[in-house]
Amino acid sequence: MEQLPQQLINGIWQGAALALFAMGYTLVFGVLDIINLAHGATYMWGAFFAFVCITRLDWPLWAAIPAAMIGAGLLAVVLDRLAFKPLRTLTSGGLVLWVGFIVLLLGLIGAWSPGLKWTLTLSGAAIMLGGIVQDYAAIRPLRVRHVPHLAPMISSIGASIILISLAQGIFGAQVSRFPPDIFPSKPYTLPGNAVIAPIQLLVLGIALALMVVLHLLIARTQMGRAIRGIAWSERTARLLGINVDLVVAQTFFLSGALAGAAGVLLGLAFNRLDPFMGNEVELAGLTVIIVGGMGSIGGAAVAAFLVGMLRVLSVGYIDSSFRDAFVFALLILVLLVRPSGIFGRGSSVRA
């Protein structure tokens, strides 16, 4: 029992960071009814965006975190245009975007001379940008598709593999670390002989602030009302004049920004970055959104704290090897008792 205050503190700040990841996860599911399994790769790239800003550009931490969120958000938008949008609606801009992406990949992974490498990379990026603009400006799509329900999930798996492979090629498979002096390390002593490090306080503070901002954005802004309208019925939203394509892009940007923030915060807290760092948190995030209720942002936040606490307590009082076993036991129990999740809806309108 002497360890309980410390374990509770660890569970709270880790659960807060996990909530950011899971809320971005459930945003996309709520709008498009798909599970984006490349969300963990976006989380990983958000951490590396901040790593590059700090170690190579010499940016301060307060500038690197929002930059990483913006970078991860834009990456999520491009991911939607490449992996998900063509499955829903194929446009000429989408084809141009794919051509630019292939040219960009050739520039990044090919064994070219430096001049040709930069030419291919910049040309690919320019073609992709033109494709995105053309995609948004398209009046009539080339084809409207009704693909199998599992097709977007399979597409996201492929996108995740590509993003992880790119990270391996650019940063290497070894573990990367932030500079040790980037943040104060002297912990604060709390009642009950518990301690909390300044970086853990930063994680908790930023995570709670972003949760509040997301809640206000979804509940009280025009964009939030549009997101909720599409989540209820995409057809009705179109009839009401909502630009569904734009709102989907905004949703992906928010989702990616939250994943990027979680990646930076947990990367800072554990000071460990590698291309596969998103795999573990992706499974935990998937458990969170199922336990909290698919499509429920508030449910994802509550379930994240529950899962974070369960993971920490199982490590502290039982054995670290059983950490994931208890989490998935909770998942199975919730599915048996309430298949829609703790805060999930019994049914939804998607037509």
C-alpha positions in Angstrom: 0.0 0.0 0.0 3.0 2.3 0.4 3.4 2.3 -3.4 -0.2 3.1 -4.1 0.0 6.9 -4.3 3.0 6.6 -6.7 1.3 4.0 -8.8 -1.9 6.2 -9.0 0.1 9.2 -10.2 1.9 7.1 -12.8 -1.4 5.8 -14.0 -3.0 9.3 -14.3 -0.3 10.9 -16.4 0.2 7.9 -18.6 -3.6 7.6 -19.0 -3.8 11.2 -20.0 -1.3 10.7 -22.8 -3.1 7.6 -24.0 -6.4 9.5 -24.0 -5.0 11.9 -26.6 -4.0 9.0 -28.8 -7.3 7.2 -28.4 -9.5 10.4 -28.9 -7.8 10.9 -32.3 -8.4 7.2 -33.0 -12.1 7.5 -32.3 -12.6 10.7 -34.1 -11.9 9.1 -37.5 -14.0 6.1 -36.6 -16.9 8.3 -35.6 -16.9 10.2 -38.9 -16.0 7.5 -41.4 -16.8 4.3 -39.5 -13.3 2.9 -40.2 -10.5 1.9 -38.0 -7.3 3.7 -39.0 -4.5 1.2 -38.2 -1.9 3.7 -39.4 -2.7 6.0 -36.4 0.2 4.5 -34.5 2.6 5.4 -37.4 1.3 8.9 -37.3 2.0 8.9 -33.5 5.5 7.7 -34.2 6.1 10.4 -36.9 4.9 13.1 -34.5 7.6 12.1 -32.1 10.2 12.2 -34.8 9.0 15.6 -36.1 9.7 17.0 -32.6 13.0 15.2 -32.5 14.1 16.8 -35.7 13.0 20.2 -34.6 14.9 19.9 -31.3 18.1 18.1 -32.4 18.7 19.3 -35.9 16.9 22.7 -36.1 17.7 23.7 -32.5 14.1 24.7 -31.8 13.0 25.1 -28.2 10.6 22.5 -26.8 7.6 24.9 -26.7 8.0 25.4 -30.5 8.7 21.8 -31.3 5.5 20.4 -29.8 3.0 22.5 -31.9 5.2 22.0 -34.9 5.1 18.2 -34.4 1.3 18.4 -34.0 0.9 20.3 -37.3 3.3 18.0 -39.1 1.4 14.9 -37.8 -1.9 16.5 -38.7 -0.8 17.2 -42.2 0.6 13.7 -42.5 -2.8 12.3 -41.5 -4.6 14.4 -44.2 -2.2 13.1 -46.8 -2.8 9.6 -45.5 -6.5 10.1 -46.0 -6.0 11.3 -49.5 -3.8 8.4 -50.4 -5.2 5.4 -48.5 -8.9 6.2 -47.8 -10.3 8.8 -50.1 -9.7 6.8 -53.3 -11.6 3.9 -51.8 -14.6 6.2 -51.3 -14.4 8.5 -54.3 -11.7 8.5 -57.0 -10.8 11.8 -58.7 -8.2 12.9 -61.2 -6.5 14.8 -58.4 -6.2 11.5 -56.5 -4.4 9.9 -59.4 -2.0 12.8 -59.6 -1.4 12.6 -55.9 -0.5 9.0 -56.2 1.9 9.8 -59.1 3.6 12.4 -56.9 3.8 10.0 -54.0 5.6 7.4 -56.1 8.1 10.0 -57.3 8.6 11.1 -53.7 9.2 7.6 -52.6 11.7 7.1 -55.4 13.6 10.2 -54.3 13.6 9.1 -50.6 14.7 5.5 -51.0 16.6 5.4 -54.2 20.4 5.3 -54.4 20.7 8.4 -56.4 23.2 11.2 -56.5 22.4 14.0 -54.1 21.2 16.4 -56.9 18.9 13.8 -58.5 17.6 12.7 -55.0 16.6 16.2 -54.1 15.1 16.8 -57.5 12.9 13.7 -57.3 11.9 14.4 -53.7 10.9 18.0 -54.3 9.2 17.2 -57.6 7.2 14.5 -55.9 6.2 16.8 -53.1 5.1 19.5 -55.6 3.1 17.0 -57.7 1.4 15.7 -54.5 0.5 19.3 -53.5 -1.0 19.9 -56.9 -2.9 16.6 -56.7 -4.4 17.6 -53.3 -5.5 20.9 -54.7 -7.0 19.3 -57.8 -8.7 16.7 -55.6 -10.4 19.3 -53.5 -11.4 21.3 -56.7 -12.9 18.3 -58.4 -16.5 18.8 -59.3 -17.3 15.4 -60.6 -15.4 12.3 -59.4 -14.2 9.7 -61.9 -15.8 7.0 -59.8 -17.8 6.6 -56.6 -17.0 3.3 -55.0 -18.7 1.0 -52.5 -15.8 -1.1 -51.3 -15.9 -4.0 -48.7 -16.0 -2.9 -45.1 -12.5 -4.3 -44.4 -10.9 -2.6 -47.4 -10.0 0.7 -45.5 -8.5 -1.2 -42.6 -6.3 -3.3 -45.0 -5.3 -0.1 -46.8 -4.4 1.5 -43.4 -2.2 -1.5 -42.6 -0.3 -1.0 -45.9 0.0 2.7 -45.2 1.4 2.0 -41.7 4.0 -0.3 -43.1 5.1 2.3 -45.6 5.4 5.0 -42.9 7.4 2.7 -40.6 9.7 1.7 -43.4 10.3 5.4 -44.3 11.1 6.1 -40.7 13.6 3.2 -40.6 15.3 4.5 -43.8 15.5 8.0 -42.6 16.2 7.6 -38.8 17.5 4.1 -38.6 16.2 1.1 -36.6 18.1 2.1 -33.5 16.6 3.9 -30.5 16.8 7.8 -30.7 16.7 10.0 -27.6 16.0 13.6 -26.9 18.9 15.6 -25.3 19.0 14.9 -21.6 19.0 18.5 -20.6 15.9 19.5 -22.6 13.7 19.6 -19.5 14.4 19.7 -15.7 14.7 16.3 -14.2 14.5 17.0 -10.5 11.2 15.4 -9.3 8.7 17.1 -7.0 7.7 15.3 -3.8 4.0 14.9 -3.2 2.0 13.7 -0.1 2.3 10.0 0.6 6.0 9.9 -0.4 5.1 10.0 -4.0 7.1 11.9 -6.6 6.4 13.3 -10.0 8.9 14.5 -12.6 8.5 17.9 -14.3 8.1 16.1 -17.7 5.3 14.0 -16.3 3.6 17.2 -15.1 4.0 18.6 -18.6 2.5 15.5 -20.1 -0.5 15.7 -17.8 -1.0 19.5 -18.2 -0.8 19.5 -22.0 -2.9 16.4 -22.3 -5.7 17.8 -20.1 -5.6 21.2 -21.9 -5.9 19.5 -25.3 -8.8 17.4 -24.1 -10.6 20.5 -23.0 -9.9 22.3 -26.3 -11.1 19.3 -28.3 -14.3 19.1 -26.2 -15.0 22.8 -26.8 -14.2 22.5 -30.5 -16.6 19.5 -31.0 -19.3 20.9 -28.8 -19.4 24.6 -29.6 -17.9 25.3 -33.0 -19.4 25.1 -36.5 -16.7 22.5 -37.5 -17.6 20.4 -34.4 -21.3 20.5 -35.3 -20.4 19.4 -38.9 -18.3 16.5 -37.6 -21.2 15.4 -35.3 -23.6 15.7 -38.2 -21.5 13.5 -40.5 -21.0 11.0 -37.7 -24.8 10.7 -37.4 -25.7 10.6 -41.1 -23.4 11.5 -44.0 -26.3 11.7 -46.5 -28.3 14.1 -44.3 -25.2 16.2 -43.8 -24.7 16.5 -47.6 -28.4 17.5 -48.0 -27.9 20.2 -45.3 -25.0 21.7 -47.4 -22.1 20.4 -45.3 -18.9 20.1 -47.3 -18.2 16.5 -46.3 -14.9 16.2 -48.0 -13.5 19.3 -46.2 -14.8 18.1 -42.8 -13.3 14.7 -43.3 -9.9 16.4 -44.0 -10.3 18.5 -40.8 -11.2 15.4 -38.8 -8.0 13.6 -40.0 -6.0 16.7 -39.2 -7.3 16.8 -35.6 -6.8 13.1 -35.3 -3.2 13.3 -36.5 -2.4 16.3 -34.4 -3.6 14.5 -31.2 -1.6 11.4 -32.2 1.5 13.6 -32.8 1.0 15.3 -29.4 0.8 11.9 -27.7 3.9 10.7 -29.5 5.9 13.8 -28.5 4.8 13.7 -24.8 5.3 9.9 -24.3 8.6 10.1 -26.3 9.8 12.9 -23.9 8.6 11.0 -20.8 10.3 7.8 -21.6 13.0 9.4 -23.8 12.8 6.5 -26.3 12.0 6.9 -30.0 12.1 4.2 -32.6 10.1 3.4 -35.8 8.1 0.7 -34.1 7.0 2.8 -31.0 3.5 3.1 -32.3 2.7 -0.6 -32.4 2.3 -1.0 -28.6 0.3 2.1 -28.1 -1.9 1.3 -31.1 -3.1 -1.9 -29.5 -3.7 -0.1 -26.2 -5.6 2.7 -28.1 -7.7 0.2 -29.9 -8.6 -1.4 -26.6 -9.5 2.0 -25.2 -11.9 3.0 -28.0 -13.7 -0.4 -27.8 -14.0 -0.3 -24.0 -15.1 3.4 -24.0 -17.5 2.9 -26.9 -16.7 3.1 -30.6 -17.1 6.7 -31.7 -17.5 8.2 -28.2 -14.8 10.8 -27.5 -15.7 11.1 -23.8 -15.8 7.3 -23.5 -12.3 7.1 -25.0 -11.0 9.6 -22.5 -12.5 7.8 -19.5 -11.4 4.4 -20.8 -7.8 5.6 -21.4 -7.4 6.6 -17.7 -8.9 3.2 -16.8 -6.5 1.3 -19.1 -3.6 3.4 -18.1 -4.3 2.8 -14.4 -4.7 -1.0 -15.0 -1.4 -1.2 -16.9 0.5 0.6 -14.2 -1.1 -1.3 -11.2 -0.5 -4.7 -12.9 3.2 -3.8 -13.3 3.6 -2.5 -9.8 1.7 -5.2 -7.9 1.8 -8.3 -10.0 4.2 -8.8 -13.0 5.0 -6.6 -16.0 4.6 -9.7 -18.3 0.9 -9.7 -17.3 0.3 -6.0 -18.1 -1.3 -6.5 -21.5 -3.1 -9.7 -20.4 -5.1 -7.7 -17.8 -5.9 -5.0 -20.4 -7.3 -7.5 -22.9 -9.1 -9.3 -20.1 -10.9 -6.0 -19.4 -11.6 -5.7 -23.1 -13.2 -9.2 -23.3 -15.2 -8.6 -20.1 -16.6 -5.3 -21.5 -17.5 -7.0 -24.8 -19.3 -9.8 -23.0 -21.3 -7.4 -20.7 -21.8 -4.4 -23.0 -20.7 -5.1 -26.6 -21.1 -1.4 -27.6 -18.7 -0.3 -24.9 -19.2 1.6 -21.7 -20.4 4.8 -23.3 -21.1 3.5 -26.8 -24.3 3.8 -28.8 -26.4 0.7 -29.3 -26.8 1.6 -33.0 -25.8 4.4 -35.4 -27.0 5.9 -38.6 -24.5 5.8 -41.4 -26.6 6.1 -44.5 
